[in-house]
């Protein structure tokens, strides 16, 4: 029966993981911890979770709106682009200051394309102000208003072709998940080190009390030391390769808890004043997704198309401005 079982196992052996899954497994060792490779059956245990997380990232990128052209004409014609930037010059400023755009333009492989694609991310902000508005049917000054604006504009993974940009963004999303788990791992290590410090201090305090007659204080600190010992063992165990692989598998099977798109809908006029979506009036209703990631901040995200000539002009303008500043 043993030989028959072995032959049956060979005949029904699972196929090797695809190239994307193999690359995902390799990224775990790079971004999380190389010691995880020492866990028993590392590849077999994480193959399905990695495949699932990659498929989720693919779906996430596939649901991004766009590509939307961003330039001065779009600022005038597209309500969402108009809301994203305070002025058309801010688009040029974003392009000129973007290190990702500079690196892309400097790459000889990018020179055959008149435009490129990237992910635009910007953090939604709101502020309160008093301004002109309607109270009932009458215009009044000093009406409380909420103004929408966006900050921290970032262009991510610029590529000549849209399919290349989507592929790079999928890899970036998966890396973000792994960095999230790595942050959790670093938190556990910090907790272990802090517990070790607490234990050392508690042990030193008990050593001072041992010379005295045992009493309630000695019993309290003895219990506290036992609690710290138990907690330290628990944290240390969770940092071993086998439990970490198990925790990582569970994490990758629920990627939506750490990286997700949330729909957002706001009615905004041309001055950025937020209105009631059911009483928008002259305001435009903007529908866009927000990405909730590792830092818990929400970013509007969309795919954009950028003219290479405009990006080159923007970079040259920023460099010229810096040169003038140095001269002055």
C-alpha positions as CSV (number, residue, x, y, z in Angstrom):
1,X,0.0,0.0,0.0
2,X,2.9,2.3,0.7
3,X,4.3,1.9,-2.8
4,X,0.9,2.3,-4.4
5,X,0.2,5.4,-2.4
6,X,3.6,6.9,-3.5
7,X,2.9,6.1,-7.2
8,X,-0.6,7.6,-6.8
9,X,0.9,10.7,-5.2
10,X,3.3,11.2,-8.1
11,X,0.5,10.8,-10.7
12,X,-1.7,13.4,-8.9
13,X,1.1,15.8,-8.0
14,X,-0.1,19.4,-8.2
15,X,1.3,21.3,-11.2
16,X,4.1,23.8,-10.5
17,X,3.1,27.4,-9.8
18,X,2.9,29.8,-12.7
19,X,5.6,32.4,-13.3
20,X,3.7,35.2,-11.6
21,X,3.1,33.1,-8.5
22,X,6.8,32.0,-8.4
23,X,7.8,35.7,-8.6
24,X,5.3,36.5,-5.8
25,X,6.9,33.8,-3.6
26,X,10.3,35.2,-4.3
27,X,9.1,38.7,-3.3
28,X,8.0,37.4,0.1
29,X,11.6,36.5,0.9
30,X,12.8,39.9,-0.3
31,X,10.1,42.1,1.3
32,X,9.0,40.2,4.4
33,X,11.8,38.1,5.8
34,X,14.3,35.7,4.1
35,X,14.0,33.4,7.1
36,X,10.5,32.5,6.1
37,X,12.0,30.2,3.4
38,X,13.2,28.0,6.2
39,X,9.6,27.1,7.2
40,X,8.5,23.6,6.2
41,X,6.8,23.4,2.8
42,X,7.1,27.2,2.3
43,X,6.2,27.2,-1.4
44,X,3.4,24.6,-1.1
45,X,1.7,26.4,1.8
46,X,1.9,29.9,0.3
47,X,1.3,29.1,-3.4
48,X,-2.5,29.3,-3.2
49,X,-2.6,32.4,-1.0
50,X,-0.1,34.2,-3.3
51,X,-2.1,33.2,-6.3
52,X,-5.3,34.5,-4.7
53,X,-3.6,37.8,-3.6
54,X,-2.2,38.4,-7.1
55,X,-5.7,37.8,-8.7
56,X,-7.1,40.3,-6.2
57,X,-4.5,42.9,-7.2
58,X,-5.3,42.2,-10.8
59,X,-9.0,42.8,-10.2
60,X,-8.2,45.9,-8.2
61,X,-6.1,47.5,-11.0
62,X,-8.7,46.4,-13.6
63,X,-11.4,48.4,-11.8
64,X,-9.5,51.7,-11.8
65,X,-11.2,54.4,-13.8
66,X,-9.5,55.9,-16.9
67,X,-7.2,56.4,-18.6
68,X,-8.1,60.1,-18.4
69,X,-5.9,62.7,-20.2
70,X,-4.6,65.4,-17.8
71,X,-3.6,68.7,-19.3
72,X,-4.8,72.3,-19.5
73,X,-7.7,71.4,-21.8
74,X,-8.9,68.6,-19.5
75,X,-8.7,71.1,-16.5
76,X,-11.2,73.3,-18.4
77,X,-13.5,70.6,-19.7
78,X,-13.4,67.7,-17.1
79,X,-15.0,68.5,-13.7
80,X,-12.9,65.8,-12.0
81,X,-9.6,67.1,-13.3
82,X,-10.7,70.6,-12.4
83,X,-11.4,69.5,-8.9
84,X,-8.1,67.7,-8.6
85,X,-6.0,70.7,-9.3
86,X,-6.3,74.3,-8.1
87,X,-5.0,75.7,-11.4
88,X,-3.9,74.3,-14.8
89,X,-0.3,75.3,-13.8
90,X,-0.5,72.8,-10.9
91,X,-0.7,70.0,-13.4
92,X,2.5,71.2,-15.0
93,X,4.1,71.6,-11.5
94,X,3.2,68.0,-10.6
95,X,4.7,66.6,-13.7
96,X,7.9,68.6,-13.3
97,X,8.4,67.7,-9.7
98,X,7.7,63.9,-10.2
99,X,10.8,61.8,-9.8
100,X,9.0,58.9,-11.4
101,X,8.3,61.0,-14.5
102,X,11.9,62.2,-14.7
103,X,13.2,58.7,-14.5
104,X,10.7,57.6,-17.1
105,X,11.7,60.4,-19.5
106,X,15.4,59.6,-19.0
107,X,14.9,56.0,-20.0
108,X,15.9,55.5,-23.7
109,X,13.2,52.8,-24.0
110,X,10.5,55.4,-23.4
111,X,11.4,57.7,-26.3
112,X,9.3,56.0,-29.0
113,X,6.0,57.0,-27.5
114,X,4.3,60.4,-27.7
115,X,2.4,59.8,-24.5
116,X,2.5,57.6,-21.4
117,X,0.2,56.1,-18.8
118,X,0.5,56.1,-15.0
119,X,-1.6,56.0,-11.8
120,X,-2.5,59.3,-10.4
121,X,-3.0,59.3,-6.6
122,X,-4.1,62.4,-4.6
123,X,-5.2,62.7,-1.0
124,X,-8.7,64.2,-0.5
125,X,-8.9,67.1,1.9
126,X,-11.7,69.4,3.0
127,X,-11.7,72.7,4.8
128,X,-14.4,74.9,6.3
129,X,-15.0,78.5,5.3
130,X,-17.6,81.2,5.2
131,X,-18.7,82.4,1.7
132,X,-21.5,83.5,-0.5
133,X,-24.3,81.0,-0.7
134,X,-28.0,80.4,-0.7
135,X,-30.2,80.3,2.4
136,X,-33.5,79.2,1.0
137,X,-33.9,81.3,-2.2
138,X,-31.9,84.2,-1.0
139,X,-28.1,84.8,-1.5
140,X,-26.2,85.6,1.7
141,X,-22.6,86.2,2.6
142,X,-21.0,84.4,5.5
143,X,-22.7,81.0,4.8
144,X,-20.8,78.0,6.2
145,X,-19.2,76.0,3.4
146,X,-17.1,72.9,2.9
147,X,-14.4,73.2,0.3
148,X,-12.9,70.1,-1.4
149,X,-9.3,70.1,-2.5
150,X,-6.6,67.5,-3.1
151,X,-3.0,67.3,-1.9
152,X,0.0,65.0,-2.2
153,X,-0.4,64.4,-5.9
154,X,1.7,61.4,-7.0
155,X,2.3,59.7,-10.3
156,X,3.0,56.0,-10.0
157,X,4.5,53.5,-12.5
158,X,4.6,55.5,-15.7
159,X,4.7,53.3,-18.8
160,X,4.6,53.7,-22.6
161,X,1.7,51.2,-22.9
162,X,-1.5,50.9,-20.8
163,X,-1.1,47.1,-20.4
164,X,2.5,47.7,-19.1
165,X,1.2,50.2,-16.6
166,X,-1.5,47.9,-15.4
167,X,1.0,45.0,-15.0
168,X,3.4,47.2,-13.0
169,X,0.6,48.4,-10.8
170,X,-0.5,44.9,-10.0
171,X,3.1,44.1,-8.9
172,X,3.1,47.3,-6.9
173,X,-0.2,46.5,-5.2
174,X,1.1,43.0,-4.2
175,X,4.3,44.6,-2.9
176,X,2.2,46.9,-0.8
177,X,0.4,43.9,0.8
178,X,3.8,42.3,1.6
179,X,5.1,45.6,3.1
180,X,1.9,45.8,5.2
181,X,2.6,42.3,6.6
182,X,6.3,43.3,7.1
183,X,5.1,46.3,9.2
184,X,3.1,43.9,11.3
185,X,6.2,41.7,11.7
186,X,8.2,44.7,12.8
187,X,5.5,45.6,15.3
188,X,5.8,42.1,16.8
189,X,9.6,42.4,17.0
190,X,9.3,45.8,18.7
191,X,6.7,44.3,21.1
192,X,9.1,41.4,21.9
193,X,12.0,43.8,22.6
194,X,9.9,46.1,24.8
195,X,8.6,43.0,26.7
196,X,12.2,41.9,27.3
197,X,13.0,45.3,28.7
198,X,10.0,45.2,31.0
199,X,10.9,41.7,32.1
200,X,14.5,42.8,32.9
201,X,13.3,45.7,35.0
202,X,10.7,43.6,36.8
203,X,13.3,40.9,37.5
204,X,15.7,43.6,38.9
205,X,13.0,45.0,41.1
206,X,12.2,41.5,42.5
207,X,15.9,41.0,43.3
208,X,15.8,44.0,45.5
209,X,12.6,42.7,47.3
210,X,14.0,39.2,47.9
211,X,16.2,40.5,50.8
212,X,13.0,41.7,52.6
213,X,10.3,39.7,54.3
214,X,8.0,38.3,51.6
215,X,4.8,40.3,51.5
216,X,2.0,41.5,49.2
217,X,4.4,43.6,47.1
218,X,6.7,40.7,46.4
219,X,3.7,38.5,45.4
220,X,2.4,41.2,43.0
221,X,5.7,41.6,41.2
222,X,6.2,37.8,41.1
223,X,2.8,37.5,39.3
224,X,3.8,40.4,37.0
225,X,7.1,38.7,36.1
226,X,5.2,35.4,35.3
227,X,2.8,37.4,33.0
228,X,5.7,39.0,31.2
229,X,7.4,35.6,30.8
230,X,4.2,34.1,29.3
231,X,3.7,37.1,27.0
232,X,7.3,37.0,25.8
233,X,7.0,33.3,25.0
234,X,3.9,33.9,23.0
235,X,5.4,36.8,21.0
236,X,8.6,34.8,20.4
237,X,6.6,31.8,19.2
238,X,4.6,34.0,16.8
239,X,7.9,35.2,15.2
240,X,9.1,31.7,14.4
241,X,9.0,30.8,10.6
242,X,6.2,28.2,10.8
243,X,3.7,30.4,12.6
244,X,4.7,33.4,10.5
245,X,4.0,31.5,7.3
246,X,0.6,30.4,8.7
247,X,-0.2,34.1,9.5
248,X,1.0,35.3,6.1
249,X,-1.2,32.7,4.4
250,X,-4.3,34.0,6.3
251,X,-3.3,37.6,5.5
252,X,-2.9,37.0,1.7
253,X,-6.3,35.1,1.6
254,X,-8.0,38.3,2.8
255,X,-6.2,41.1,1.0
256,X,-9.2,43.3,0.9
257,X,-8.7,44.0,4.6
258,X,-5.4,45.8,3.9
259,X,-5.9,47.2,0.3
260,X,-9.2,48.2,-1.2
261,X,-11.0,50.7,-3.3
262,X,-14.0,52.5,-1.8
263,X,-16.5,54.4,-4.0
264,X,-16.9,58.1,-3.3
265,X,-19.5,60.5,-4.7
266,X,-19.5,64.2,-4.1
267,X,-21.3,67.2,-5.6
268,X,-18.8,70.0,-6.2
269,X,-19.1,73.4,-8.0
270,X,-16.4,75.0,-10.0
271,X,-15.0,76.7,-6.9
272,X,-14.7,73.4,-5.0
273,X,-17.6,74.0,-2.7
274,X,-19.3,70.8,-1.7
275,X,-23.1,70.6,-2.2
276,X,-25.7,68.1,-1.2
277,X,-25.7,65.4,-4.0
278,X,-29.5,65.3,-3.9
279,X,-29.6,69.1,-4.4
280,X,-26.6,69.6,-6.6
281,X,-28.0,72.4,-8.7
282,X,-25.1,73.8,-10.8
283,X,-22.6,71.6,-9.0
284,X,-21.2,68.5,-10.8
285,X,-21.5,65.1,-9.1
286,X,-18.0,63.5,-9.0
287,X,-17.8,59.8,-8.8
288,X,-14.3,58.3,-8.1
289,X,-12.7,55.5,-6.1
290,X,-10.5,56.0,-3.1
291,X,-7.7,53.6,-2.3
292,X,-7.4,52.6,1.4
293,X,-3.9,51.3,2.0
294,X,-1.2,50.6,4.6
295,X,-1.1,54.2,6.0
296,X,-4.9,54.3,6.5
297,X,-5.1,57.5,4.5
298,X,-7.5,57.6,1.6
299,X,-6.3,58.5,-1.9
300,X,-8.3,59.2,-5.0
301,X,-6.8,56.9,-7.7
302,X,-7.2,56.9,-11.5
303,X,-5.3,55.9,-14.6
304,X,-4.1,58.9,-16.6
305,X,-2.6,59.6,-20.0
306,X,0.1,62.3,-20.2
307,X,1.7,63.9,-23.3
308,X,5.4,63.3,-23.4
309,X,6.0,66.7,-24.8
310,X,4.1,68.4,-22.0
311,X,5.9,66.3,-19.4
312,X,9.3,67.2,-20.9
313,X,8.4,70.9,-20.9
314,X,7.2,70.7,-17.3
315,X,10.5,69.0,-16.1
316,X,12.6,71.6,-18.1
317,X,10.6,74.4,-16.5
318,X,11.2,73.1,-12.9
319,X,14.9,72.6,-13.6
320,X,15.2,76.1,-15.0
321,X,13.4,77.5,-12.0
322,X,15.8,75.7,-9.7
323,X,18.8,77.0,-11.7
324,X,17.5,80.6,-11.3
325,X,17.1,80.1,-7.6
326,X,20.7,78.9,-7.2
327,X,21.9,81.9,-9.2
328,X,19.9,84.3,-7.0
